[in-house]
């Protein structure tokens, strides 16, 4: 990691939700699919907190939120009852990319997953995110499955 002190990863508060909304809207996909109503996102944040195993994590760079991800811990029976962690909404602010923050974010997610008793860290990523795919390959993920989604 270069250029300044490393970010501090912490659980998000309601006050962080607007900054996370901005990160989610900063790329081509998010610009068209993310909303602008803070009340909707605050209600979702409250629901996440109430679920107990669903966490929004932010990276505080000292002068504000510079990265985020959501991590959910899932118990299940498959893979010999492997507990897994699902990560979503992984974002690093454009001005902070290329400084090792993404790698630190993944290490933070891995540490939280291990501490929660997980043996697998998984996620889905949009096919259009080619730069992200190269990053995930570099930090040790394997593109082992095909993901499907169906709007309800």
Secondary structure, 3 states (H helix, E strand, C coil): CCCCCCCEEEECCHHHHHHHHHHHHCCHHHHHHCCCCHHHHHHHHHHHHHHCCEEEEEEECCCCEEEEEEEEEECCCHHHHCCEEEEEEEEECHHHCCCCHHHHHHHHHHHHHHHCCCCEEECCCCCCCHHHHHHHHHCCCCCCCCCCCCCC
